Amino acid sequence: MDHEPADTPERDATPGRADAAHPAEHRAGPWSAPVKDGLAGSLSALAGLSTARLTLEDLLTKVASFAVQAIPGAEGAGLTLLEADRADLLAKSEAFVREIDDIQYGLGEGPCISAAAVGRTMRSGSLGTDQRWPRFGRQAGRLGVHSVLSLPLLTADSVIGAMNVYARPKDTFDDRAERIGQLFAEPAAIAVQNAQILAQTRRLAANLRAAMTNRAVIDQAIGVLMSRGGISADEALTRMRIMSEAGHRTLSTVAAEIVDEAVRRARHRRTSRD
């Protein structure tokens, strides 16, 4: 007797994101206890990270280490954080990851670059023969690294980076490993974004403090030149700008030198009178 084929759940229509409509166990199928424990432990450790106590790079390194614990077969992981006003920030769990990631960024080709560019998970079990990244794949294969799982770090409105997970044997990462990686990447992206915002806020505060200090030094130098040469404030500032351009130095550096010189002269005069 013929039987109606059983309905099968449709795959997630949005590559790179886990389907939030179903429990993780249903999406991934039956997982062994070690796999569940590895993912649960990594998610728990991720939730316990303190963005206030860690530098951004240290936090990225810890997230990479947790990814290795969570994803079956992983031997090393690296995170790349994209920032518009700074060079990309790289972090790795193992030394060989830095070597591999340096290759792909040196070539401008590789799974991490592709994952961040299109916002989708990239997976390969034979990098040496993968035609998507022929130059990168050949070099990675020669180093004995054949499997990669690259996961975009997705926020509500952007891709803030990508996470690379590597293994030396071929065909290490299967569909289950990819789903686990996606489950881990979602909260990881939130933790990384929070740390990124905090780091940017700290940089802004430091820049403002430096700007205020520089402004004070420049004003002091203007005062020195006005008293020394009987010139106006605008004339003093113009003179400092000319000195800055001629010496290829910043205006604040020139101002600091003028103030330091004035202090030395004053001390010398006072010593001579004593």
Stockholm file with secondary structure:
# STOCKHOLM 1.0

chainA/1-274         MDHEPADTPERDATPGRADAAHPAEHRAGPWSAPVKDGLAGSLSALAGLSTARLTLEDLLTKVASFAVQAIPGAEGAGLTLLEADRADLLAKSEAFVREIDDIQYGLGEGPCISAAAVGRTMRSGSLGTDQRWPRFGRQAGRLGVHSVLSLPLLTADSVIGAMNVYARPKDTFDDRAERIGQLFAEPAAIAVQNAQILAQTRRLAANLRAAMTNRAVIDQAIGVLMSRGGISADEALTRMRIMSEAGHRTLSTVAAEIVDEAVRRARHRRTSRD
#=GR chainA/1-274 SS CCCCCCCCCCCCSSTTSCCTTSCHHHHHCSCCHHHHHHHHHHHHHHHTCCTTTSCHHHHHHHHHHHHHHHSTTCCEEEEEECCTTSCCEEEESSHHHHHHHHHHHHHTCSHHHHHHHHTSCEEESCGGGCTTSHHHHHHHHHTTCCEEEEEEEECSSCEEEEEEEEESSTTCCCHHHHHHHHHHHHHHHHHHHHHHHHHHHHHHHHHHHHHHHHHHHHHHHHHHHHHHHCCCHHHHHHHHHHHHHHHTCCHHHHHHHHHHHHHHHHHHHHHHHC
#=GC SS_cons         CCCCCCCCCCCCSSTTSCCTTSCHHHHHCSCCHHHHHHHHHHHHHHHTCCTTTSCHHHHHHHHHHHHHHHSTTCCEEEEEECCTTSCCEEEESSHHHHHHHHHHHHHTCSHHHHHHHHTSCEEESCGGGCTTSHHHHHHHHHTTCCEEEEEEEECSSCEEEEEEEEESSTTCCCHHHHHHHHHHHHHHHHHHHHHHHHHHHHHHHHHHHHHHHHHHHHHHHHHHHHHHHCCCHHHHHHHHHHHHHHHTCCHHHHHHHHHHHHHHHHHHHHHHHC
//
